[in-house]
């Protein structure tokens, strides 16, 4: 186990929605580090052919970090992480997690906070809400879900928020009118979105059409890297040649070969794993690089992006 991981024990497991389980984690030794609203950890899991690292939001109250809570949705096409958590993890088991990192903190100077969650994307807001209530902040939550699969924490949220909770269950045909929600907000409102890419894109495009500046729009998505064609990565410093399979990311392949690359989100948004490309074309899939950086082909976010051909040469 690496020094940047924390051994934890699973203290409780609860089914909080038809496809979502909550796992309560406690430090095996000492105390868990404090965390801020919007933080996440990576859970390190053994896979059949490679180590799996998935990022999950901490959904507990930051004021009481004695235990961490994460909620995991069982994905229809799991790459191993969610099926491992749902099928193999039991109360009393030991796991390893990374220390908390935060790429999605609320802007506490905002006049109002508009939270928009889709499905399991409710999880970071479960750490926002206690802090926003303590601060006496003005906020409201719009929660889009499918009750046959998701919709975690609804009773708790209804008790906490009352009329500040707006529920949209697609099973019952309830749709969220994003234009109405966004156009009804006053100046100084910040928008936070967590959920599937379709929701994030929908909110961002609607906000842009209504004239919202990008600085007021914040989003987070922990999407698994999409598969692609296999390729080889040549590493100039070590002289290694790394084979990247169709169903693994470049970052996962590098880690498999013992090459350490800094990373936080593993979803192409934080910029931590940015790596220089010396040769080869890149299929960019990230949300971090600018259009000019993508056009230059001089760097890659290996957590999500891949070679556009059969070969890349990396400055590693």
C-alpha positions as CSV (number, residue, x, y, z in Angstrom):
1,X,0.0,0.0,0.0
2,X,1.5,3.4,-1.0
3,X,2.2,6.2,1.4
4,X,-0.4,8.4,-0.3
5,X,-3.3,6.0,0.7
6,X,-5.2,5.6,3.9
7,X,-6.4,2.2,5.1
8,X,-10.1,2.3,6.2
9,X,-12.6,-0.2,7.4
10,X,-16.2,-0.4,6.1
11,X,-18.4,0.2,9.2
12,X,-21.8,0.1,7.5
13,X,-23.5,-0.3,4.1
14,X,-26.9,1.0,3.3
15,X,-29.0,0.8,0.2
16,X,-30.1,4.4,-0.3
17,X,-31.7,3.9,-3.7
18,X,-32.4,0.9,-5.9
19,X,-29.0,1.2,-7.6
20,X,-27.0,3.2,-5.0
21,X,-25.3,2.0,-1.9
22,X,-23.8,4.1,0.8
23,X,-20.5,3.0,2.5
24,X,-19.4,4.4,5.8
25,X,-15.7,4.3,6.3
26,X,-13.6,4.6,9.4
27,X,-9.8,5.0,9.8
28,X,-8.1,1.8,10.9
29,X,-5.4,3.9,12.7
30,X,-5.7,7.4,13.9
31,X,-8.1,9.9,12.5
32,X,-9.3,10.6,9.0
33,X,-8.2,14.0,7.6
34,X,-10.7,16.9,7.7
35,X,-12.4,17.7,4.4
36,X,-14.3,20.7,2.9
37,X,-17.6,20.7,1.1
38,X,-17.3,19.2,-2.4
39,X,-14.3,17.0,-1.6
40,X,-13.8,13.5,-3.0
41,X,-11.5,10.6,-2.4
42,X,-10.3,7.8,-4.7
43,X,-11.1,4.3,-3.6
44,X,-8.3,1.9,-4.6
45,X,-9.6,-1.5,-5.6
46,X,-8.0,-4.7,-7.0
47,X,-9.2,-5.6,-10.4
48,X,-8.9,-8.8,-12.4
49,X,-6.1,-7.4,-14.6
50,X,-5.2,-4.0,-13.1
51,X,-5.8,-1.8,-10.0
52,X,-9.0,0.2,-10.2
53,X,-9.2,3.8,-8.8
54,X,-12.6,5.4,-8.8
55,X,-13.3,8.9,-7.4
56,X,-16.3,9.3,-5.1
57,X,-17.6,12.5,-3.4
58,X,-17.7,12.6,0.4
59,X,-21.4,12.9,1.2
60,X,-21.1,13.5,5.0
61,X,-21.0,16.7,7.1
62,X,-17.5,18.3,6.9
63,X,-17.9,19.3,10.5
64,X,-17.9,15.7,11.7
65,X,-15.2,13.9,9.7
66,X,-14.7,11.0,12.1
67,X,-16.3,8.8,9.4
68,X,-16.4,9.3,5.7
69,X,-19.5,8.4,3.7
70,X,-19.5,7.7,-0.1
71,X,-22.4,6.6,-2.3
72,X,-21.7,4.3,-5.3
73,X,-24.1,3.7,-8.1
74,X,-24.0,0.3,-9.8
75,X,-23.3,1.2,-13.4
76,X,-24.9,-0.8,-16.2
77,X,-21.6,-1.1,-18.0
78,X,-19.2,-1.2,-15.0
79,X,-15.5,-1.3,-15.7
80,X,-15.1,-3.1,-12.4
81,X,-15.3,-0.4,-9.8
82,X,-19.0,-0.2,-9.0
83,X,-19.5,-3.9,-9.5
84,X,-16.6,-4.5,-7.0
85,X,-18.1,-2.1,-4.4
86,X,-21.6,-3.6,-4.8
87,X,-20.7,-7.2,-5.2
88,X,-17.6,-7.8,-3.2
89,X,-17.4,-5.3,-0.3
90,X,-18.9,-6.2,3.0
91,X,-19.1,-4.6,6.4
92,X,-15.8,-5.1,8.2
93,X,-13.7,-5.2,5.0
94,X,-10.6,-3.1,4.6
95,X,-10.2,-0.7,1.7
96,X,-7.6,1.9,0.7
97,X,-8.5,5.5,-0.1
98,X,-6.5,8.6,-1.1
99,X,-6.6,11.7,1.1
100,X,-9.5,14.1,0.3
101,X,-9.1,16.5,-2.6
102,X,-11.5,19.3,-3.6
103,X,-12.1,20.5,-7.2
104,X,-15.8,21.5,-6.6
105,X,-15.9,23.8,-3.5
106,X,-18.8,26.2,-3.2
107,X,-18.0,29.9,-3.7
108,X,-18.9,31.2,-0.3
109,X,-19.0,34.8,-1.4
110,X,-21.9,34.0,-3.8
111,X,-25.2,35.8,-3.0
112,X,-27.1,32.6,-3.8
113,X,-26.2,29.0,-4.6
114,X,-28.2,27.1,-7.2
115,X,-27.5,23.4,-6.9
116,X,-28.5,21.1,-9.8
117,X,-28.0,17.3,-9.2
118,X,-28.7,14.4,-11.5
119,X,-28.9,10.9,-10.1
120,X,-25.9,10.0,-8.0
121,X,-24.7,13.5,-8.6
122,X,-26.5,14.4,-5.4
123,X,-23.5,13.2,-3.4
124,X,-21.3,16.3,-3.3
125,X,-24.3,18.4,-2.4
126,X,-24.8,16.3,0.7
127,X,-21.6,17.9,2.1
128,X,-22.6,21.4,0.8
129,X,-25.9,21.5,2.5
130,X,-24.8,21.3,6.2
131,X,-22.2,24.0,5.6
132,X,-24.5,26.3,3.6
133,X,-27.1,26.0,6.4
134,X,-24.5,26.8,9.1
135,X,-23.5,29.9,7.1
136,X,-27.1,31.0,6.7
137,X,-26.6,31.0,2.9
138,X,-29.3,31.4,0.4
139,X,-29.6,28.2,-1.7
140,X,-31.9,25.8,-3.4
141,X,-31.5,22.3,-4.8
142,X,-32.9,21.0,-8.0
143,X,-32.7,17.2,-8.0
144,X,-33.3,15.2,-11.2
145,X,-33.5,11.4,-10.7
146,X,-35.2,8.2,-11.8
147,X,-36.9,6.6,-8.8
148,X,-36.6,3.1,-10.3
149,X,-32.8,3.5,-10.1
150,X,-31.6,6.6,-8.2
151,X,-33.2,9.3,-5.9
152,X,-31.0,8.7,-2.9
153,X,-31.5,10.7,0.3
154,X,-34.9,12.1,-0.7
155,X,-36.5,11.9,2.7
156,X,-33.5,13.4,4.4
157,X,-33.4,16.3,1.9
158,X,-37.1,17.0,2.2
159,X,-36.8,17.3,6.0
160,X,-33.7,19.5,5.7
161,X,-34.8,21.8,2.9
162,X,-38.5,21.9,2.6
163,X,-39.5,24.2,-0.2
164,X,-35.9,24.8,-1.2
165,X,-35.9,21.2,-2.6
166,X,-37.3,20.8,-6.1
167,X,-37.8,17.2,-7.2
168,X,-38.0,15.9,-10.8
169,X,-38.7,12.1,-11.1
170,X,-38.5,11.1,-14.7
171,X,-40.4,7.9,-14.0
172,X,-43.4,10.1,-13.1
173,X,-42.8,12.3,-16.1
174,X,-41.5,15.3,-14.1
175,X,-39.1,17.4,-16.2
176,X,-36.9,20.2,-15.1
177,X,-37.3,23.4,-17.3
178,X,-33.7,24.6,-17.2
179,X,-34.5,27.8,-18.9
180,X,-37.2,28.7,-16.3
181,X,-34.8,27.7,-13.4
182,X,-31.9,29.7,-14.6
183,X,-33.8,32.8,-15.9
184,X,-35.4,33.2,-12.5
185,X,-32.2,33.8,-10.6
186,X,-30.9,37.1,-9.3
187,X,-27.5,38.7,-9.8
188,X,-24.6,37.1,-7.8
189,X,-26.1,33.6,-8.1
190,X,-23.6,30.7,-8.7
191,X,-24.7,27.5,-10.3
192,X,-23.2,24.1,-9.4
193,X,-24.0,21.0,-11.5
194,X,-23.1,17.4,-10.7
195,X,-24.5,14.5,-12.7
196,X,-24.3,12.9,-16.2
197,X,-22.6,14.7,-19.0
198,X,-26.0,15.3,-20.7
199,X,-27.2,17.3,-17.7
200,X,-24.0,19.3,-17.4
201,X,-24.0,20.1,-21.1
202,X,-27.7,21.1,-20.9
203,X,-27.2,23.5,-18.0
204,X,-24.1,25.0,-19.5
205,X,-25.6,25.6,-22.9
206,X,-28.8,27.0,-21.4
207,X,-26.8,29.3,-19.2
208,X,-24.7,30.5,-22.1
209,X,-27.9,31.2,-24.1
210,X,-29.2,33.3,-21.2
211,X,-26.0,35.3,-21.0
212,X,-24.6,33.7,-17.8
213,X,-20.8,34.2,-17.6
214,X,-18.7,31.0,-17.3
215,X,-17.3,32.2,-14.0
216,X,-20.6,31.6,-12.3
217,X,-21.0,28.0,-13.6
218,X,-19.3,25.2,-11.8
219,X,-19.6,21.5,-12.6
220,X,-18.2,18.1,-11.7
221,X,-18.6,14.7,-13.2
222,X,-16.8,11.4,-12.4
223,X,-17.2,9.7,-15.7
224,X,-15.3,6.5,-16.5
225,X,-12.9,6.9,-19.4
226,X,-14.5,5.7,-22.7
227,X,-12.9,2.7,-24.4
228,X,-11.0,3.1,-27.7
229,X,-8.5,1.5,-30.0
230,X,-5.4,0.0,-28.4
231,X,-2.1,1.8,-28.9
232,X,1.5,2.0,-27.6
233,X,3.1,4.8,-25.5
234,X,6.8,5.2,-25.7
235,X,8.3,6.9,-22.6
236,X,11.5,8.8,-23.4
237,X,13.0,9.0,-19.9
238,X,12.6,5.4,-18.9
239,X,12.8,3.9,-22.3
240,X,9.7,1.8,-21.6
241,X,7.0,1.0,-24.2
242,X,3.6,0.7,-22.6
243,X,0.7,-1.2,-24.3
244,X,-2.6,0.5,-23.7
245,X,-5.6,-1.8,-24.1
246,X,-8.9,-0.8,-25.6
247,X,-10.7,-0.9,-22.2
248,X,-8.1,0.9,-20.1
249,X,-7.0,4.5,-20.0
250,X,-3.5,5.7,-20.7
251,X,-3.2,6.7,-17.0
252,X,-4.2,3.2,-15.9
253,X,-1.7,1.6,-18.3
254,X,1.1,3.8,-17.0
255,X,0.2,3.0,-13.4
256,X,0.1,-0.7,-14.2
257,X,3.7,-0.4,-15.4
258,X,4.8,1.5,-12.2
259,X,4.9,4.9,-13.8
260,X,3.5,7.5,-11.3
261,X,1.6,10.4,-12.7
262,X,0.0,13.0,-10.4
263,X,-3.8,12.9,-10.6
264,X,-6.8,14.0,-8.6
265,X,-10.0,13.7,-10.6
266,X,-9.3,10.9,-13.2
267,X,-12.0,12.6,-15.3
268,X,-10.1,15.1,-17.4
269,X,-11.1,18.2,-15.5
270,X,-8.4,19.0,-12.9
271,X,-5.2,19.2,-15.0
272,X,-3.0,17.4,-12.6
273,X,-2.1,14.5,-14.9
274,X,-1.2,16.8,-17.9
275,X,1.7,15.1,-19.8
276,X,3.8,16.4,-22.6
277,X,3.5,14.7,-26.0
278,X,6.6,14.6,-28.1
279,X,5.2,12.6,-31.1
280,X,1.9,11.3,-32.2
281,X,-1.7,12.5,-32.6
282,X,-4.0,12.9,-29.6
283,X,-7.7,12.1,-29.3
284,X,-8.6,14.8,-26.7
285,X,-11.5,13.9,-24.4
286,X,-10.8,16.3,-21.5
287,X,-12.6,19.4,-20.2
288,X,-9.4,21.1,-19.1
289,X,-7.2,22.0,-22.1
290,X,-7.9,25.1,-24.3
291,X,-8.7,24.7,-27.9
292,X,-5.2,26.1,-28.8
293,X,-3.6,23.5,-26.5
294,X,-5.6,20.7,-28.1
295,X,-4.7,22.0,-31.6
296,X,-1.0,22.1,-30.8
297,X,-1.0,18.4,-29.9
298,X,1.8,19.1,-27.3
299,X,0.1,17.6,-24.3
300,X,-2.5,15.0,-23.2
301,X,-4.6,14.3,-20.2
302,X,-3.9,10.6,-19.8
303,X,-6.8,9.9,-17.5
304,X,-9.3,10.2,-20.3
305,X,-7.6,11.0,-23.6
306,X,-5.9,8.6,-26.0
307,X,-3.8,8.3,-29.1
308,X,-5.6,9.1,-32.3
309,X,-3.4,6.5,-34.0
310,X,-1.3,3.6,-32.9
311,X,1.5,5.4,-31.1
312,X,2.4,8.2,-28.8
313,X,5.8,9.4,-27.5
314,X,5.5,10.9,-24.0
315,X,7.9,13.0,-22.0
316,X,7.9,10.5,-19.1
